[in-house]
Amino acid sequence: MRQFTIGRSLIASVDVDAHMMTVRADGTTTHIPVTTGRPGLDTWNGTMVVMDKAPKVHMDSRTVGLGDAYNGDYFWAVHLTTSGTYVHQNERADTEAGHHNVTHGCVGLATDGTARKFYDQIRVGDVVTVSGGKKDIVATGNGYGDWNLTWEQWLARSAAGETATA
């Protein structure tokens, strides 16, 4: 019999309506107050995979068609979609997390060390699932959105189609 070790597990689940993120990592569950996209700029629903992360990212709202809404550096940034959805530190989360959704579509974490702790814990390839929001499920191709396809949808896009294994 062949034996192998599987690495640690981390799954983050964001509940937009409850303004809360639940992080399950190696048998431990943590609840983190968050703020997500305000009405009209809602956060994508669905399963997203961490594409990359950086301690500081410059974000300019003009690059995503939001005029002069923001232009600055954001810290402890975890990148989820190619359209610009991140989990990151946000000063407004210091007062709004757990209560109101006020961001431009990202998931905002408090500046009290909460964002840094999450950043240090999560890795590229980990899963972040968002539910309860008003926005559609993130599209395939907007990050690693294939996780949101049914098996039948996935097979329909596969060049190989369904195959049998022995």
Secondary structure, 3 states (H helix, E strand, C coil): CCCCCCCCCEEEEEECCCCEEEEEECCEEEEEECECECCCCCCCEEEEECCEEEEEEEEEHHHHCCCCCCEEEEEEEEECCCCCCEEEECCCHHHHCCCCCCECCCEEECCCCHHHHHHHHCCCCCEEEEECCCCCECCCCCCCHHHHCCHHHHHHHCCCCCCCCC
